Amino acid sequence: MNDGRVISHFVRQMLQNEPISINGLGEQTRSFQYVSDLVDGLINLMNNNFSQPVNLGSAEELTISELAHVVRKLVGSSSEIVNRPAMQDDPHSRKPDVTRAEKYMHWHTKVSIVAGLNTTIEYFRQELKRHSHSQRSIWRPKMRYL
């Protein structure tokens, strides 16, 4: 659950009411897509005669700061957003050019950022609940020595 990716990082921190850490001012942009959109795009690509390189991703960009605020609102968290020093190698923008996918494959993302986040948040809620229960109720057999 702590894989270093921004969405899982934010969701986990907010569900546990921890401060949310953002590198720099959070002005760097990213585009996000839900996994089902990527899978649909890959299946479309495999079933298509298009043989040139193609990007599958979302054309919608959010700043990291905007993402933090959206996730905090969806979680219903009061976690504080804390800015840390910027990372030197952090790109300012990451947005795929999906023109070929749209033009030649008639493909685009279908799952909105909010819908994908809601599904992800619910998944993490259940995982945190399951993890906390499994830690408290671990059955350990008593060892018998012969």
Secondary structure, DSSP 8 states (H G I E B T S, - for coil): ---S-HHHHHHHHHHTT--EEEETTS--EEE---HHHHHHHHHHHHTS---S----S-S-EEEHHHHHHHHHHHHT----EEEE---TT--SEE----HHHHHHH-----S-HHHHHHHHHHHHHHHHHHHHHHHHT---------
